[in-house]
Amino acid sequence: MLQVVFDTPLRRRFDYLPPADGPVPAPGARVRAPLGRRTAVGVVAAVADHSELPRSRLKRLTGVLDPAPLWDPVTFALLLWAADYYHHPAGEVLFAAMPAALRAGRPAWQPDLSWRLSPAGHAALATGPRLGSRQRELLQLVAAGAAAAAITSAGLAATLRDLARRGWLESVEHAPPVPDAGTGSAGPELNAAQAQACAAIATAPGGYAAWLLHGVTGSGKTEVYLRLIERVLTGGGQVLVLVPEIALTPQLLARFRERLPVPVVALHSSLGDGERLAGWRAAASGAAPVVIGTRSAVFTPLPALALVVVDEEHDPSLKQQEGFRYSARDLAVARAQRQGVPVVLGSATPSLESLANVASGRYRRLELPDRTNQAGQPRLSLIDLRHHACRDGIAQPALAAMERHLGAGGQVLVYLNRRGWAPTLFCPGCGWVAPCRACDARLTVHLRAARLRCHHCGAEERLPFACARCGNEVRPVGEGTERLEATLGELFPGVPLARIDRDVIRRRGDIERALEAVASGRARILLGTQMLTKGHDFPAVTLVVVLSADQGLFGADFRASERLAQQIVQVAGRAGRGDRAGEVLIQSAFPEHPLLVSLITEGYTGFARRALDERRAAGWPPWSHLALLCADGPARDEVYAFLRAARELAPVTGRLRLLGPAPAAMERRAGRHRARLLLESPSRAPLQQLLSRWLPALEGLRRPRGLRWAMDVDPLEVD
């Protein structure tokens, strides 16, 4: 008897009999099975010797899609463990872990096909019976050696099937193409700290070990990764490299392909379904020894996995925030532990959780305290906004510094983590502010498009020029990157500028073109949001100006100060990475704030030490463990009623605490009201035990139509 799960929110496994003939599928293989009134693709979760249902009531599988499991036993067991740990339906977890093309039932290992004319096809084309125009076009394409993709894109797929049935065409199977290998160029000489880090990992006893590579920005962490990867490749192993953002992939991919004489594939959501499946196949077959990818790449089958690397391990993008809410960093560590291989977590601003793991002995810390260039660390200074006039958010000392650095031939990076022209449209006559009708948020002004847009739900409307309430003229208030782009264009005419944010980086290739403009020097001023903080290397940038640093100083969430410190240090690290010293100016109306003072005087290490002490005193992670029961629905009263009923069902005992229900930081988003319950425990085991007992009761709780709920284990935000 086979237990099968499906891509549905149902948390149960369904029992089936194997097909009447043919092999019995193994756990991890996809099958087709009757589910209700339809036939669905599922995954075999386990083989069992009995069922709660009598055998006469069990249905048979209607098909087996995979002759072998999609994942090796260790990775498959990790996926089932992740479903249990994050308390998410196993079917949704397994389907999230496979390429989209496989979710619909496409063959995992189907060989590539091409077509050729059979003798009958040659005769038909040569003697010219009464062929239709599309038949003749297809026969001519095949005779010319056109690829199957070209035939499909020409709209001739149906004609191809027809002529194949007539015997005019023959299919030819080919092995899947192997990705091109890199050039294998030599790397630079390592400095003492890099060499020591490489030696420590390389000479450690074999098997699992977790290493935190804490290196300042520009210290050469990527070179350490490459040396470790080269060593793994000499032994025939595979390497998984996780990055937090798609925007980081092109630069890292180009560098890896330049250095490594093996195929390197990328896996991320911007790839087409066919491209992603091809990369997955190359990794799963062992044809691609190195895989670079974003979150979901952590589930990629790698038969010879020997090393896992997580770059920018602190980055929040490594945690999925919707659906299956997993941490790719934590699962990467769990995978390395289960497969008995080392994992390297790299960052200039390590998460407080990782630093606590170092203190407890779970991780080993390696430091790269100096930059690889001769310029050293950039000099950080504060600009007190209480004492300086601003032009659209840029203080006069910052403008003077920009003029000085541009005049000396350097590039300047201006950081503002706010898109659009202005965050608010305001009426000075009556005080009206343009609201989003679906969210508890203000609409952002996008002047060039003449639109108001909500950056939370995507709603937009025409930009008005008069107040709908009193008729007075309305005005944009505040600054966004679009407005700043216009201002900098006026202040520095003739100086080319590249803006990098999600309003201009929309299509595939946009980020590569923008980065190339910076690298070539065609862009002298870089302006952007936190996309610029993600580990990019800009050797000619000598000045970084951080605007609106105060945005994160007073956040309600317990991680707000950590995130702000990481953003400031990361964006500051873009300065002075070449052979000239860097300067960083941070604008603030609160220059005496302890966070800013700590960063300026002690650096990130000093800030982190203080932050960990504060977290310990307050009982927040990493000194406790959290889970959020999140609910949202069209009616506020129904959401709170559901959470109150859920609270009554929670078997809270001992030192566990259950708080709420309380509204989310943005209570209404996309027309849905949001609230949550917070579970807090000083240790992980009691929390997991409670969730395991609580979830079945929640499944049986009556829900109003349209209400949704989800469990978020180890949440990044609790405000």
C-alpha positions in Angstrom: 0.0 0.0 0.0 1.3 3.5 -1.0 0.9 6.7 0.9 0.6 9.6 -1.6 0.5 13.4 -1.1 -0.7 16.1 -3.5 -0.1 19.7 -4.1 -3.0 20.8 -1.9 -3.4 22.4 1.6 -4.5 19.0 2.9 -2.1 17.8 5.5 -3.1 14.1 5.3 -1.6 11.3 3.2 -3.9 9.2 0.9 -3.7 5.5 0.7 -3.6 3.8 -2.8 -2.9 0.4 -4.2 0.0 0.2 -6.7 -0.9 -0.2 -10.4 -2.2 -3.6 -11.5 0.8 -4.1 -13.6 4.3 -2.6 -13.7 6.8 -1.8 -10.9 5.8 -0.4 -7.5 6.9 3.3 -7.3 9.4 4.2 -4.6 9.0 7.0 -2.1 9.9 10.3 -3.9 8.5 9.2 -7.3 5.6 11.0 -8.9 2.4 9.2 -9.8 -1.0 9.8 -11.2 -3.9 8.9 -9.0 -7.7 9.5 -8.7 -8.4 12.3 -6.3 -12.0 13.2 -5.9 -13.5 13.6 -9.3 -10.2 14.2 -11.1 -6.9 12.6 -11.7 -4.0 14.4 -10.1 -0.2 14.2 -10.0 1.1 13.2 -6.5 4.3 12.0 -4.9 4.7 8.8 -3.0 5.6 9.7 0.6 5.9 6.2 2.0 5.2 2.5 1.5 3.0 1.0 4.3 1.9 -2.5 5.1 -1.6 -1.6 6.1 -4.3 1.1 5.8 -7.1 2.2 8.0 -9.4 1.7 5.1 -10.4 -1.9 4.0 -8.5 -3.0 0.9 -11.8 -3.1 -1.1 -12.2 0.7 -0.7 -8.7 1.6 -1.8 -8.2 2.9 -5.4 -5.3 2.0 -7.6 -2.7 4.4 -9.0 -3.4 5.2 -12.7 0.2 5.8 -13.6 3.8 6.0 -12.5 5.6 9.0 -13.9 9.1 8.3 -12.5 11.0 5.0 -12.7 13.2 6.3 -9.8 12.7 8.9 -7.1 13.2 12.5 -7.9 15.5 13.0 -4.8 18.1 10.9 -3.1 17.0 9.3 0.2 18.8 11.9 2.3 17.3 14.9 0.5 13.8 13.3 0.5 14.0 12.7 4.2 15.0 16.3 4.7 12.0 17.5 2.8 9.6 15.4 4.9 11.4 16.6 8.0 11.0 20.2 6.9 7.3 19.7 6.4 7.1 18.5 10.0 9.3 21.2 11.4 7.6 24.1 9.7 4.2 22.3 10.1 3.3 22.7 6.5 1.4 20.2 4.3 4.0 17.6 2.9 2.4 17.7 -0.6 3.0 21.5 -0.9 6.5 21.1 0.4 7.4 18.4 -2.1 5.9 20.2 -5.1 7.6 23.5 -4.0 10.9 21.5 -4.1 10.6 20.5 -7.8 10.8 22.6 -11.0 7.4 23.9 -12.2 7.6 21.8 -15.3 7.6 18.6 -13.2 4.5 19.7 -11.1 2.3 19.2 -14.2 3.6 15.7 -14.8 6.3 16.4 -17.4 8.9 13.6 -17.6 11.9 14.3 -15.4 14.4 12.5 -17.6 12.9 12.6 -21.1 15.6 12.7 -23.7 15.7 15.6 -26.0 14.2 14.9 -29.4 14.9 16.1 -32.9 13.2 15.1 -36.1 14.4 13.9 -39.5 12.6 13.0 -42.8 11.9 9.3 -43.3 12.2 7.9 -46.8 8.5 8.5 -47.3 9.0 12.1 -46.1 11.8 12.7 -48.6 9.7 11.3 -51.3 6.7 13.4 -50.4 8.8 16.6 -50.4 10.6 15.7 -53.6 7.7 14.4 -55.7 5.3 17.1 -54.4 1.9 15.5 -53.9 -0.7 18.0 -53.0 0.9 19.2 -49.8 -0.7 21.9 -47.7 1.3 25.0 -47.1 2.0 24.2 -43.5 2.9 20.6 -44.3 5.4 21.8 -46.9 6.8 24.4 -44.5 7.3 21.8 -41.8 9.0 19.3 -44.2 11.3 22.0 -45.4 12.2 23.0 -41.8 13.0 19.4 -40.8 15.0 18.9 -44.0 17.1 22.0 -43.0 17.8 20.6 -39.6 15.5 23.0 -37.6 15.4 22.4 -33.8 12.2 21.1 -32.2 11.8 24.4 -30.4 11.9 26.3 -33.7 9.1 24.0 -35.0 7.0 24.6 -31.9 7.5 28.4 -32.0 6.4 28.4 -35.7 3.1 27.0 -34.6 3.6 23.6 -36.4 3.3 21.2 -33.4 0.0 19.8 -34.6 1.3 19.4 -38.1 4.3 17.6 -36.8 2.2 15.1 -34.9 0.1 14.5 -38.1 3.1 13.9 -40.3 4.7 11.7 -37.7 1.6 9.5 -37.7 1.8 9.3 -41.5 5.3 8.0 -41.2 6.9 11.0 -43.0 9.0 12.0 -39.9 11.2 10.0 -37.6 12.2 11.1 -34.1 15.9 11.0 -32.9 16.8 10.9 -29.2 19.7 12.9 -27.9 21.3 13.0 -24.4 20.4 16.2 -22.6 23.0 18.9 -23.4 25.8 19.4 -20.8 26.3 23.0 -19.8 29.4 24.7 -21.1 32.4 24.5 -18.8 34.2 27.6 -17.6 37.6 28.7 -18.6 39.5 27.7 -15.4 41.6 30.8 -15.0 44.0 31.2 -12.0 43.0 33.1 -8.9 44.9 35.8 -7.0 47.3 35.1 -4.3 45.5 34.7 -0.9 46.3 36.9 2.0 47.1 35.4 5.4 43.6 35.5 6.7 42.1 33.9 3.5 44.8 31.2 3.5 44.1 30.5 7.2 40.4 30.2 6.6 40.9 27.8 3.6 43.3 25.7 5.5 41.1 25.4 8.6 38.2 24.1 6.6 40.3 21.9 4.3 42.2 20.2 7.1 39.2 19.7 9.4 38.2 16.1 10.0 35.8 14.9 7.2 32.1 15.1 7.6 29.7 17.8 8.8 30.9 21.1 10.2 29.3 24.5 10.1 31.7 27.5 9.5 30.7 31.1 9.9 33.0 33.1 7.5 32.8 36.6 9.0 34.6 38.9 6.7 34.4 42.6 6.3 33.1 43.9 3.0 35.7 43.5 0.3 37.7 41.0 2.4 37.6 38.3 -0.3 35.0 35.9 1.0 34.1 34.8 -2.6 37.8 33.9 -3.2 37.7 31.6 -0.2 34.5 30.0 -1.6 36.2 29.4 -4.9 39.3 27.9 -3.4 37.2 25.5 -1.3 35.1 24.6 -4.4 38.2 23.9 -6.5 39.4 21.5 -3.8 36.0 19.7 -3.8 36.0 19.5 -7.6 39.4 17.7 -7.6 37.7 14.9 -5.6 34.7 14.7 -8.0 32.2 16.3 -5.6 29.4 18.8 -6.2 28.8 22.1 -4.6 25.6 24.0 -3.8 25.9 27.8 -3.4 22.9 29.7 -2.2 22.5 33.5 -2.7 19.6 35.6 -1.3 18.7 37.6 -4.5 18.4 36.9 -8.2 20.3 40.2 -8.7 23.4 38.7 -7.1 23.4 35.7 -9.5 24.8 37.2 -12.7 27.9 38.7 -11.1 28.7 35.6 -9.1 27.9 33.3 -12.0 30.2 35.1 -14.3 33.0 35.0 -11.8 32.5 31.3 -11.1 32.4 30.4 -14.8 35.6 32.4 -15.4 37.5 30.5 -12.6 36.1 27.0 -12.6 36.8 24.6 -15.5 33.5 22.8 -15.0 29.8 23.5 -15.9 28.1 25.9 -13.5 24.3 26.2 -13.6 22.0 28.8 -12.1 18.6 28.1 -10.6 16.2 30.9 -9.8 12.7 32.1 -10.4 13.5 34.4 -13.4 14.4 31.4 -15.6 11.8 29.9 -17.9 10.3 26.5 -16.9 12.4 24.8 -19.6 15.6 26.4 -18.5 15.0 25.6 -14.9 14.2 22.0 -15.7 17.4 21.7 -17.8 19.5 23.1 -14.9 17.8 20.8 -12.4 18.5 17.8 -14.7 22.1 18.8 -15.1 22.5 19.0 -11.3 20.6 15.8 -10.5 22.6 13.8 -13.1 25.9 15.1 -11.9 26.6 16.9 -15.2 26.8 20.2 -13.4 29.3 20.0 -10.5 28.4 23.6 -9.2 24.9 25.0 -8.7 24.3 28.6 -7.8 20.7 29.5 -6.8 18.3 31.3 -4.7 16.1 29.9 -1.8 14.5 26.9 -3.5 17.8 25.6 -4.9 18.4 24.2 -1.4 16.2 21.3 -2.5 18.1 20.4 -5.7 19.1 16.8 -5.9 22.9 16.5 -6.0 24.2 13.0 -6.0 27.8 13.9 -5.1 27.2 16.9 -2.8 30.4 17.6 -0.9 30.1 21.3 0.1 27.3 23.8 0.8 27.9 27.6 0.8 25.4 30.2 1.9 26.5 33.7 0.8 25.0 36.7 2.7 23.6 34.3 5.3 22.0 37.2 7.2 19.8 38.3 4.4 16.0 38.1 5.1 15.4 37.0 1.5 16.6 33.6 2.5 13.4 33.1 4.4 10.2 32.4 2.4 7.4 34.7 3.7 4.4 33.1 2.0 3.1 29.6 1.6 5.8 27.1 2.7 7.6 29.5 5.1 11.0 28.0 5.3 14.5 29.3 6.0 16.9 28.3 3.1 19.9 29.0 5.4 18.6 26.8 8.2 17.7 24.0 5.7 21.1 24.3 4.1 22.7 23.7 7.5 20.3 20.8 8.1 21.0 19.3 4.7 24.8 19.5 5.2 24.4 17.9 8.6 22.3 15.0 7.2 24.7 14.5 4.3 27.8 14.7 6.4 29.4 17.6 4.5 30.7 21.0 5.6 28.6 24.2 5.2 30.1 27.7 5.0 27.9 30.6 6.0 29.4 33.9 4.7 28.6 37.5 5.7 30.1 40.8 6.6 27.1 41.3 9.0 26.3 37.9 10.4 22.8 37.3 11.8 22.6 37.4 15.6 21.4 33.8 15.4 24.6 32.7 13.7 26.7 34.6 16.2 24.9 32.9 19.0 25.5 29.6 17.4 29.2 30.4 17.4 29.1 31.3 21.1 27.4 28.0 21.8 29.9 26.0 19.8 27.5 24.9 17.1 29.4 26.9 14.5 33.1 27.6 14.1 34.0 31.2 13.3 36.6 32.3 10.8 37.4 36.0 10.4 38.6 38.0 7.5 39.3 41.3 9.3 40.9 43.3 6.4 40.1 44.1 2.9 42.1 42.6 0.1 43.0 46.0 -1.4 45.4 48.6 0.0 42.8 51.3 0.7 41.4 49.7 3.9 38.0 50.2 5.4 35.9 53.2 4.4 35.6 56.1 6.8 32.1 56.5 8.3 30.7 59.9 9.3 27.3 61.2 10.4 25.6 64.3 9.0 23.3 65.9 11.5 20.2 66.9 9.6 19.1 69.2 12.4 21.9 71.6 11.4 22.0 71.4 7.6 19.6 72.4 4.8 18.6 69.7 2.4 17.7 69.7 -1.3 15.1 66.9 -1.8 16.6 64.9 1.1 20.3 65.5 0.3 22.2 67.6 2.9 24.6 70.3 1.7 27.7 68.5 3.1 26.7 65.4 1.2 26.4 67.4 -2.1 29.8 68.9 -1.5 31.3 65.5 -0.9 29.7 64.2 -4.1 31.2 67.1 -6.1 34.6 66.4 -4.6 34.6 62.7 -5.3 33.2 63.0 -8.9 35.8 65.7 -9.6 38.5 63.2 -8.5 37.3 60.6 -11.0 35.4 58.4 -8.5 31.9 57.0 -8.6 29.3 57.9 -6.1 26.6 55.7 -4.6 23.4 57.3 -3.1 21.3 54.9 -1.1 17.6 55.6 -0.5 15.4 52.6 0.4 12.2 54.1 -1.0 11.0 53.8 -4.5 8.8 56.3 -6.5 8.8 60.1 -6.6 7.4 60.6 -3.1 5.9 58.4 -0.5 2.9 60.7 0.1 0.4 62.9 -1.8 -0.7 65.6 0.6 -3.3 68.4 0.5 -2.0 71.4 2.5 -5.6 72.8 2.6 -7.4 70.1 4.5 -4.7 67.6 5.4 -5.9 64.9 3.1 -3.4 62.1 2.3 -3.9 59.8 -0.6 -4.8 56.3 0.9 -4.8 52.9 -0.6 -8.4 51.7 -0.5 -7.3 48.1 0.1 -4.5 48.6 2.6 -3.7 50.5 5.8 -1.1 52.4 3.7 -0.5 55.5 1.7 -0.2 55.5 -2.0 3.2 56.3 -3.5 3.5 59.0 -6.1 5.0 57.9 -9.4 5.2 61.2 -11.2 6.6 60.2 -14.6 3.8 57.6 -15.0 1.3 60.0 -13.5 0.1 57.3 -11.2 -0.4 56.6 -7.5 0.7 53.1 -6.6 0.5 50.9 -3.5 3.8 49.1 -2.9 2.0 46.5 -0.8 -0.9 45.2 -2.9 -0.1 46.6 -6.3 -3.2 48.8 -6.7 -2.9 52.0 -8.7 -4.9 54.9 -9.8 -4.5 58.1 -11.8 -2.5 60.9 -10.2 -4.9 63.7 -9.3 -3.9 67.4 -9.4 -6.6 68.7 -7.0 -7.9 67.4 -3.7 -11.1 65.4 -4.0 -12.2 66.7 -0.6 -11.6 70.5 -0.8 -10.4 71.2 -4.4 -7.0 72.6 -3.4 -3.8 71.7 -5.2 -2.1 68.6 -3.9 1.6 68.1 -3.6 4.0 65.2 -3.2 5.7 65.1 0.2 9.0 63.2 0.8 11.6 61.7 -1.5 11.9 58.5 -3.5 14.5 57.3 -5.9 12.5 58.6 -8.9 12.5 62.2 -7.5 16.1 61.9 -6.4 17.1 60.9 -9.9 15.6 64.1 -11.3 17.2 66.2 -8.6 20.7 64.7 -9.1 20.3 65.2 -12.8 19.7 68.9 -12.2 22.6 69.3 -9.6 25.1 67.3 -11.7 24.2 67.9 -15.3 26.1 65.8 -17.8 27.1 63.2 -15.1 25.6 59.9 -16.2 23.5 58.2 -13.6 22.3 54.6 -13.1 19.2 54.0 -11.0 18.8 50.5 -9.6 15.4 49.7 -8.0 12.5 47.4 -8.7 10.7 50.1 -10.8 13.5 50.1 -13.4 14.9 46.5 -13.0 11.9 44.6 -14.2 12.8 42.4 -17.1 15.4 39.7 -17.6 18.8 41.3 -18.4 18.0 44.7 -16.8 20.2 44.1 -13.8 23.1 42.9 -16.0 22.9 46.0 -18.2 22.8 48.3 -15.2 25.8 46.6 -13.5 27.7 46.7 -16.8 27.1 50.4 -17.1 28.6 50.8 -13.6 31.5 48.5 -14.2 32.4 50.2 -17.5 32.3 53.7 -15.9 29.5 54.9 -18.2 27.5 55.6 -15.0 29.2 57.9 -12.5 26.4 58.2 -10.0 24.6 55.1 -8.7 21.2 55.6 -7.1 19.1 52.8 -5.6 17.4 50.9 -2.9 18.5 47.9 -0.9 19.2 46.1 -4.2 22.5 47.9 -4.0 23.4 46.4 -0.6 23.5 42.8 -1.8 27.2 42.1 -2.2 27.9 43.8 -5.5 31.4 44.8 -6.3 31.8 48.4 -7.5 35.6 49.0 -7.5 35.4 52.7 -8.6 32.9 53.8 -6.0 34.7 56.0 -3.5 31.7 57.7 -1.8 28.5 56.3 -0.4 25.7 58.6 0.9 23.0 57.0 3.0 19.8 59.0 3.0 17.0 58.5 5.5 18.9 56.2 7.8 16.3 57.1 10.5 13.7 54.9 8.8 14.6 51.8 10.8 15.7 53.4 14.1 12.3 53.2 15.8 10.8 50.1 14.2 8.4 48.1 16.5 9.8 44.7 15.5 12.6 43.3 17.6 14.8 42.7 14.6 14.5 46.3 13.2 17.8 47.5 14.6 19.6 44.4 13.4 18.3 44.9 9.9 19.1 48.6 9.8 22.7 48.0 11.0 23.2 45.3 8.4 21.8 47.6 5.6 24.1 50.5 6.6 27.2 48.3 6.9 26.5 46.5 3.7 25.9 49.6 1.6 28.8 51.3 3.2 30.9 48.4 2.1 30.4 49.4 -1.5 32.9 52.3 -1.0 36.6 52.0 -1.4 36.8 48.5 -2.8 39.4 49.5 -5.5 42.7 51.2 -4.9 41.3 54.4 -3.5 40.1 55.1 0.1 36.3 55.1 0.6 34.1 57.6 2.5 30.6 57.0 3.9 28.2 59.7 4.9 25.1 58.8 6.9 22.4 61.4 7.2 20.4 61.4 10.4 18.2 63.6 12.5 19.2 61.4 15.5 23.0 61.2 15.4 23.2 60.4 19.1 21.1 57.3 18.7 22.9 54.3 20.3 22.7 52.2 17.2 24.4 54.8 15.0 27.0 55.7 17.6 27.8 52.0 18.1 28.2 51.4 14.3 30.5 54.5 14.0 32.7 53.8 17.0 32.7 50.0 17.3 31.6 48.7 13.9 29.2 45.8 13.4 30.9 43.5 15.9 30.4 46.0 18.7 26.8 46.6 17.7 26.1 42.9 17.5 27.6 42.3 21.0 25.3 44.9 22.5 22.3 43.7 20.5 22.7 40.1 21.7 22.9 41.3 25.3 19.6 43.3 24.8 17.9 40.3 23.2 19.0 38.0 26.1 17.6 40.5 28.6 14.3 40.8 26.7 14.0 37.0 26.1 13.9 37.4 22.3 15.5 35.0 19.8 18.1 33.6 19.7 17.4 33.2 23.4 13.9 32.0 22.7 11.9 30.3 19.9 8.8 31.7 18.3 5.9 30.6 16.1 3.2 32.8 14.6 -0.3 31.6 13.8 -1.3 34.1 11.1 -4.8 34.6 9.9 -6.4 36.8 7.3 -9.8 37.3 5.9 -12.3 39.8 4.4 -14.0 40.5 7.7 -12.0 41.7 10.7 -14.4 40.3 13.4 -14.2 36.8 11.8 -10.4 36.8 11.8 -10.3 37.7 15.5 -13.0 35.2 16.4 -11.1 32.4 14.6 -7.9 33.3 16.5 -9.7 33.5 19.8 -11.1 30.0 19.2 -7.7 28.8 18.2 -6.2 30.1 21.4 -8.7 28.2 23.4 -7.6 25.0 21.7 -3.8 25.5 22.3 -2.5 23.1 25.0 -0.1 25.7 26.5 1.8 24.4 29.5 5.0 25.1 31.4 7.1 28.0 30.3 5.3 28.4 27.0 3.6 31.7 26.4 0.7 32.4 24.0 0.1 36.1 23.2 -2.7 37.7 21.2 -4.6 37.8 19.1 -3.0 41.1 17.9 -3.2 43.0 14.6 -0.4 42.7 12.1 1.8 45.8 11.6 -0.3 46.5 8.6 -3.7 45.3 9.7 -5.4 45.5 6.3 -3.6 44.6 3.1 -5.1 43.8 -0.3 -8.6 44.1 1.2 -7.9 41.5 3.8 -7.7 42.0 7.6 -4.7 40.4 9.2 -4.0 39.3 12.8 -1.9 36.7 14.6 -1.2 34.7 17.8 2.4 34.6 19.0 3.9 31.5 20.7 7.1 31.9 22.7 9.2 29.2 24.3 12.6 29.2 25.9 13.5 26.0 24.1 12.6 24.5 20.7 11.3 21.0 21.7 8.3 22.1 23.8 7.3 24.5 21.1 7.4 21.8 18.5 5.5 19.4 20.7 2.7 22.0 21.3 2.4 22.7 17.5 2.2 19.0 16.8 -0.8 18.7 19.2 -2.4 22.0 18.2 -2.4 21.7 14.4 -4.9 18.8 14.2 -7.3 20.7 16.4 -6.8 23.8 14.1 -7.6 21.7 11.1 -11.0 20.8 12.6 -11.8 24.4 13.6 -14.7 25.9 11.6 -13.6 28.7 9.3 -15.7 31.3 7.7 -15.6 31.4 3.9 -12.5 33.2 2.7 -10.5 33.0 5.9 -7.0 31.7 5.6 -4.5 30.7 8.2 -0.8 29.6 8.2 1.8 28.7 10.7 5.1 30.6 10.6 7.9 28.8 12.6 10.9 31.0 13.4 9.3 34.1 11.9 11.5 37.0 10.9 8.9 39.6 11.9 6.4 39.6 14.8 5.2 43.2 14.8 
